[in-house]
């Protein structure tokens, strides 16, 4: 039990380090790029579409990794034009594997002709492995990645690509997976940056 707790703490620490390396350049670089300064954005973004996971099934003794087809849905609530909280659920299926995940975490967003975004989410993933016997495990999972949306109307965008590093743990082993998603994004509401009033000379 102590070994499992240590492994879990190490997994969380590694995710925090990865997220710092991913988000820090965005936060440092973006204020210096005038084109990326946004003063207004959507309050809510809802995404739904197709996704594929290249699952690290070698960790279970399979001869190769397994491609799983499925779906992903997410909802983001933006507190600022460039920052919000996103929650995501998804299911991915293959002949010998099934993975269902539910995750939540921070997301950053920048608009420059298209909407770029990056996120880090933590949660759980339920993995079912079907071989000589069926085994199922639900454990810690996290994902880190991003992509971009192309607006086609005031309300709708096409999520051209979302690419994520998707880390799971099942049946006593860790899996390093890659996840790709595409689909439609619906936006509504607006959030604006509150600018301080300009001081006038007496």
N, C-alpha and C positions, 0 to 999 in steps of 0.2 A: 504494500500500500504506500509506504514511504517513497519507494522508487517511482511509482506512478505519479505521486504528487510532484516529485522533483522534475519528472519529464514534462508534466503539465506546466509547471512554472517556467521551465526552459522554453517551451513552445510559445508561451505568452510573451516572455522577454524577447524572443527572436522576432515575433510579430511587431512588437513595439519598435525595435531597432529598424526593421524593414520599413515600417510606416514613417519613421523619422527621416530615413534616407530618401523616401519617396516624396513626402510632403514638404520638407524643409526647402528644397530647391524651388518649389512652386511658390512658397510664401515669400522667399527672399527675392526671387527673380520677377514675379508678376507685378509688384508695385512700380518697378522701373520701366515697365513696358506700357506706354500710354494707351496703346490700342486695346489693352486688356482691362482697363479700368471700367467697371460697370457700376452704374448707380441704380439700376432697377433690374429685377429678374422675376421669374414666376414664383409664386408662393408654394405651389404644390406641383410635383411632377409624378406621373404614374406611367410605368413602363410595363409592357408585356410582349413576349415574343419567344422565338425559338432559341435554344442554346444547346451547345455540345460540350461535353467534358471528355478530355483525354485523361482517363483515370489510370492511376499508378497501380494496376492490378498485379504487377510483378511482386509487390510486397506480400501478396497472398500466395505466391508460388506459381502464378500463371506464367506462361512462356513469353507473353508480350503484354503491353498495356492495352486497355480496352476503350474504344470509342463509345460513349453513351450519348444518345439523343434524348432531348427533353424540352423543358420549358422553364422560363424564369419570369417572375413578376416582382416588381419593386415599387415602392412609394417613397418619395423624398419630400420633406417639409423644410423649406429654406428659411432660416432665421435672418440671414443677410443675403444680398444678391449673389455673393460668392461662397456662402457656407450654409450647410444644412445637415439634417439627420436623415439617413436612408435606411429602410428596412427591406429585406429581400427574402423571398421564398422560391424554391425551385425543386424540380424532380427530373431525374435523368435515369434512363433505363437501357439495359442491354440483355443479352441472352443469359448471362451468368451473374449480373450485377444490377443493383438498384441503389441509387443514392438520392436522398431527400434532405434538403437543407433549409434552415431558417436562421437569418443573420441580421444584425443591425450595427450601425456605426456612423462615423462622420463622413461627409462628402464635401469636396470643394468643387467650385464651378467657375469657369471663365468663358466669356463670350468674345469671340473674334471671328465674325462671319458665320461660324458654327459654334455650338456649345461644347466645350471641352470639360471633362469632369474626371475626378479621381476620388477613390474611396478606400476605406479600410473597415471591414465588418467582422464582428465576432458573433459566434452563436454555436449551434449544434448541427450535426449531420448524422442521419441514420443510414447506415450502410448494410445492405443485405448481400451476402455472397452465397451463390448456389453452386456447389460442386458435388462431391459425394454425399455431403450433408449440408443443409442450409444453416448458415450462421448469420446472426444479426446483431449489430452493435450501434449504440447511439453515444456520441462522444463530442468533445470540443472540436470546433472547426473555425477557420477564419479565411477570409479572402481579401486580396489587395490587388487593385488594378484601376482601370479607367477606360475611357473611350471618347467618342464624340457623336453628337446628334446634329442632323441637318434639318433646319426648319423648312416645312413645306406650307405652313399657314400660321395664323396667329396662335392657334391652339395645338397644332400637331407637328411633330418632328419624326424623322426616321432615325432610329439608332443604327447608324451605319455599322459600328463595331463596338463591342465592349469586350475587353480581354482581361482576364483575371488569373492570378496565381491563387489556387484554391487548395488549402491545406486541410486534410482530414486525418482522423485517427480512428482505426477500427481493428478489432480483433488483435489487440496488442502491438500493432505496428502503425507507423506514420505513412501517409501517402501525400506525395507532391503532385498535384493535378493542375492541368491548364483548362480554363473554361472560356468559351467564346459565346457571345450572345448578339442577337440582332432582332429588331422589331419596331414597334411604334411607341412614341411617348406622347402623352396628353398632358397639357399644361393649363393651369388656371390660377386666377388670383395674381397678385403682384406684391413684391416686397421692395421697398426703396431704402436707400441709404439716407440716414438723417444727417444732413449737413448743418454745421453750426452757422448761426446767422452772421452775416457780414457786419463788421463794425464800421460805423460811419464816423467820420471826423466831426468833432463838435463845431 
